[in-house]
Amino acid sequence: MTGSSLRLTRAQILAFRRKVGALDERLPRGRRSLRLAAWAGLQDSMPRAALLSIHARVEGTEPSTWEDSSLVQIWGPRHHAYVVPARDLAVFSLGRLPDEGGALRVAEDLAARVRGLLGGARMAFGKAGRALGEHNANRLRYAAPTGTILIRWDGARQPTIWTVPRPEVDPRDARLELARRYLHVFGPTSAGGFAQWAGIGPRGGVAAFDGLRRSLTPVRTPVGDSWILSSDEPTFRAAAGPAASARLLPSGHTYFLLQGGDRELLVPDASRRRALWTPRVWPGGVLADGEIVGTWRRSVGTVTIQTWRRLSRAARDAVDAEAASLPLRDIRAGRVVVRWDD
């Protein structure tokens, strides 16, 4: 990095991330929008978090939208459950395949054994693990980076797994595309941040950024030096449009799926950071007029909002409307109860 690096303000960075995440203005209903909404994958470790992430970004989201045939569910970055575009399976699987050594052998061996066990059948992953002699069925997740295992998890029972043909994509190309997507959605960022998010070794993150070096621009941010995609620079420089009045972002949403200094950038107050990024299961984040202003949790038909400051009546009404529109089977407009814990 040099003194001539592009300098970006907090406002520019957050406006960029909201824009590329379609959080200021929802995308029109359709498969193209679903792919854009899932450009960096949709974490689904909390039941139906992926659906709620789609709802925050795409008009007309319904309870079954996450099951659209253009989407698939896998064990993605850091072996979490993810919903990703079916056409991008290679990016989110082979892009994380270990480069060499024991980890690669484990992934390939497990994938071959699962394929031999299942053939064309589907099976609960716990049952599959027992059949393969794996005392901890979670170990099967290490086969996911081969791109040959899909899952179906509805949050209530064990995931069901089955196998598919391996994508005909060079893992290195998949890794570079995964890094591009990370840079586009989470930028400005670093090779270390990419490696941590993707669940790959630090050297793999550095190698990916080195492979993209000609398409990257160095920047300086309030929390340190980083990189952006050069193609994203005009969007960073553009005047920000109006922010949405309210969005309810689920646990694991990309807007706050952050580490280190990026958390400080998003939520400057340390006590509020501790409320959003808890040691155990994260709550959702309440986004109002472009700022995270509190957290939310849901229990069946009750949505509890905990704000960090008093909101205007207009902002509270907007949050109420968002809660009422949540596309969950056990919540219907008019039945949701919003409890304000402020």
Secondary structure, 3 states (H helix, E strand, C coil): CCCCCEECCHHHHHHHHHHHCCCCCCECCCHHHHHHHCCCCEECCCCCHHHHHHHCCECCCCCCHHHCCCEEEEECHHHCEEEEEHHHHHHHHHHHCCCCHHHHHHHHHHHHHHHHHHCCCCEEHHHHHHHCCCCCHHHHHHHHHHCCEEEECCCCCCCEEEECCCCCCCHHHHHHHHHHHHHHHHCCECHHHHHHHHCCCHHHHHHHHHHCHHHEEEEEECCEEEEEEHHHHHHHHCCCCCCCCCEEECCCCHHHCCCCHHHHHHCCCHHHHHHHCCCCCCCEEEEECCEEEEEEEEECCEEEEEECCCCCHHHHHHHHHHHHCCCCCCCCCCCCEEEECC
